[in-house]
Amino acid sequence: MDTLRLPDHGVKTKQDADGPRVWCPARRRWVALTPEEWVRQHFLNHLVHDLGCPLSLVAVEQGLSLHGLSKRADIVVYGRDGAPVALVECKAPGVKLTQGVFDQAARYNIHFRVRWLLVTNGLLHYACEVAHAEGKVRFAKELPGYGGMANDGPV
């Protein structure tokens, strides 16, 4: 797998009869190791180990319904009150982070209405703060910590 611009927190992998697998601590199971999953697991570990997100408040491949279609958000971070506070859209390292990727995250946010949209391909990472009431989006200079995401601490 590609080397990413994310800290290495020891993502666990194995090879079995179904091919390469990676351990997902949020889902508590082994899943197929794809380039996007490689990014997802590294970013999940970054959220938990570096940005202070409690693993118990993070969902991976969270289902949602959008205009009658079933979709899955890569990662959703929840506040201590159970309300979603951040949505992460992960792409494989070879995927360019185009406007279409940000549009996808914004569409998913119609359902979740989070304050923070995070977009990554493991090499580049973007954080957008969404002000729903004003209909504005601001790019942040760095990824927020959990306190900033959950609105109970500094961004």
C-alpha positions as a Python dict, from the first residue, in 0.01 Angstrom:
ca = {
    (1, 'M'): (0, 0, 0),
    (2, 'D'): (99, 361, -54),
    (3, 'T'): (285, 564, 207),
    (4, 'L'): (47, 829, 336),
    (5, 'R'): (96, 1172, 491),
    (6, 'L'): (-61, 1054, 813),
    (7, 'P'): (101, 926, 1132),
    (8, 'D'): (156, 551, 1142),
    (9, 'H'): (-30, 414, 1443),
    (10, 'G'): (21, 52, 1348),
    (11, 'V'): (-275, -27, 1124),
    (12, 'K'): (-309, -406, 1140),
    (13, 'T'): (-320, -608, 820),
    (14, 'K'): (-328, -976, 731),
    (15, 'Q'): (-363, -1202, 431),
    (16, 'D'): (-636, -1465, 430),
    (17, 'A'): (-831, -1673, 179),
    (18, 'D'): (-1031, -1363, 78),
    (19, 'G'): (-715, -1160, 8),
    (20, 'P'): (-554, -874, 201),
    (21, 'R'): (-751, -753, 503),
    (22, 'V'): (-722, -464, 747),
    (23, 'W'): (-854, -443, 1103),
    (24, 'C'): (-1115, -172, 1160),
    (25, 'P'): (-1129, -89, 1531),
    (26, 'A'): (-1453, 107, 1488),
    (27, 'R'): (-1635, -183, 1319),
    (28, 'R'): (-1441, -440, 1525),
    (29, 'R'): (-1379, -667, 1229),
    (30, 'W'): (-1141, -741, 944),
    (31, 'V'): (-1239, -575, 614),
    (32, 'A'): (-1106, -593, 259),
    (33, 'L'): (-790, -390, 218),
    (34, 'T'): (-843, -149, -71),
    (35, 'P'): (-651, 174, -132),
    (36, 'E'): (-949, 375, 2),
    (37, 'E'): (-977, 151, 309),
    (38, 'W'): (-604, 203, 372),
    (39, 'V'): (-667, 579, 384),
    (40, 'R'): (-984, 534, 591),
    (41, 'Q'): (-807, 329, 859),
    (42, 'H'): (-508, 563, 880),
    (43, 'F'): (-735, 867, 905),
    (44, 'L'): (-950, 693, 1168),
    (45, 'N'): (-636, 631, 1374),
    (46, 'H'): (-532, 995, 1324),
    (47, 'L'): (-872, 1112, 1451),
    (48, 'V'): (-849, 893, 1760),
    (49, 'H'): (-478, 909, 1849),
    (50, 'D'): (-386, 1261, 1737),
    (51, 'L'): (-707, 1466, 1729),
    (52, 'G'): (-861, 1324, 2047),
    (53, 'C'): (-1180, 1173, 1902),
    (54, 'P'): (-1314, 898, 2131),
    (55, 'L'): (-1336, 577, 1926),
    (56, 'S'): (-1677, 511, 2083),
    (57, 'L'): (-1803, 832, 1918),
    (58, 'V'): (-1679, 749, 1568),
    (59, 'A'): (-1876, 551, 1308),
    (60, 'V'): (-1719, 406, 993),
    (61, 'E'): (-1926, 357, 678),
    (62, 'Q'): (-2228, 515, 846),
    (63, 'G'): (-2542, 451, 642),
    (64, 'L'): (-2766, 732, 526),
    (65, 'S'): (-3053, 785, 288),
    (66, 'L'): (-3018, 1065, 36),
    (67, 'H'): (-3307, 1137, -202),
    (68, 'G'): (-3428, 780, -157),
    (69, 'L'): (-3085, 627, -227),
    (70, 'S'): (-2880, 433, 27),
    (71, 'K'): (-2532, 578, 75),
    (72, 'R'): (-2250, 540, 325),
    (73, 'A'): (-2041, 814, 479),
    (74, 'D'): (-1680, 704, 527),
    (75, 'I'): (-1642, 837, 882),
    (76, 'V'): (-1881, 1030, 1107),
    (77, 'V'): (-1766, 1179, 1437),
    (78, 'Y'): (-2030, 1234, 1704),
    (79, 'G'): (-2039, 1476, 1995),
    (80, 'R'): (-2086, 1357, 2349),
    (81, 'D'): (-2456, 1443, 2313),
    (82, 'G'): (-2488, 1194, 2024),
    (83, 'A'): (-2525, 1457, 1752),
    (84, 'P'): (-2293, 1427, 1449),
    (85, 'V'): (-2021, 1695, 1446),
    (86, 'A'): (-1785, 1595, 1161),
    (87, 'L'): (-1805, 1402, 838),
    (88, 'V'): (-1495, 1260, 670),
    (89, 'E'): (-1484, 1170, 302),
    (90, 'C'): (-1189, 942, 220),
    (91, 'K'): (-1052, 869, -124),
    (92, 'A'): (-767, 648, -241),
    (93, 'P'): (-426, 818, -268),
    (94, 'G'): (-445, 817, -647),
    (95, 'V'): (-776, 1004, -651),
    (96, 'K'): (-758, 1380, -699),
    (97, 'L'): (-958, 1584, -451),
    (98, 'T'): (-1171, 1767, -705),
    (99, 'Q'): (-1478, 1981, -658),
    (100, 'G'): (-1680, 1664, -715),
    (101, 'V'): (-1536, 1509, -399),
    (102, 'F'): (-1629, 1818, -196),
    (103, 'D'): (-1974, 1814, -357),
    (104, 'Q'): (-2018, 1451, -248),
    (105, 'A'): (-1930, 1541, 111),
    (106, 'A'): (-2168, 1839, 96),
    (107, 'R'): (-2450, 1614, -34),
    (108, 'Y'): (-2397, 1374, 256),
    (109, 'N'): (-2404, 1673, 487),
    (110, 'I'): (-2763, 1740, 378),
    (111, 'H'): (-2840, 1437, 596),
    (112, 'F'): (-2591, 1488, 883),
    (113, 'R'): (-2574, 1871, 905),
    (114, 'V'): (-2232, 1866, 1070),
    (115, 'R'): (-2016, 2168, 1144),
    (116, 'W'): (-1701, 2009, 997),
    (117, 'L'): (-1644, 1843, 660),
    (118, 'L'): (-1305, 1673, 628),
    (119, 'V'): (-1178, 1545, 295),
    (120, 'T'): (-864, 1336, 248),
    (121, 'N'): (-687, 1107, 6),
    (122, 'G'): (-420, 1024, 263),
    (123, 'L'): (-179, 1269, 101),
    (124, 'L'): (-383, 1590, 119),
    (125, 'H'): (-628, 1676, 395),
    (126, 'Y'): (-885, 1956, 399),
    (127, 'A'): (-1116, 2079, 671),
    (128, 'C'): (-1417, 2294, 594),
    (129, 'E'): (-1620, 2461, 866),
    (130, 'V'): (-1984, 2486, 763),
    (131, 'A'): (-2201, 2769, 891),
    (132, 'H'): (-2543, 2630, 803),
    (133, 'A'): (-2740, 2936, 918),
    (134, 'E'): (-2537, 3168, 692),
    (135, 'G'): (-2497, 2919, 410),
    (136, 'K'): (-2118, 2968, 418),
    (137, 'V'): (-1819, 2736, 415),
    (138, 'R'): (-1472, 2831, 540),
    (139, 'F'): (-1156, 2629, 477),
    (140, 'A'): (-957, 2587, 799),
    (141, 'K'): (-577, 2604, 801),
    (142, 'E'): (-555, 2275, 990),
    (143, 'L'): (-771, 1985, 1098),
    (144, 'P'): (-965, 2059, 1417),
    (145, 'G'): (-918, 1855, 1732),
    (146, 'Y'): (-1216, 1683, 1886),
    (147, 'G'): (-1287, 1979, 2115),
    (148, 'G'): (-1312, 2205, 1812),
    (149, 'M'): (-1526, 1957, 1622),
    (150, 'A'): (-1762, 1906, 1913),
    (151, 'N'): (-1777, 2281, 1978),
    (152, 'D'): (-1663, 2235, 2337),
    (153, 'G'): (-1306, 2349, 2297),
    (154, 'P'): (-1061, 2530, 2072),
    (155, 'V'): (-1066, 2464, 1700),
}
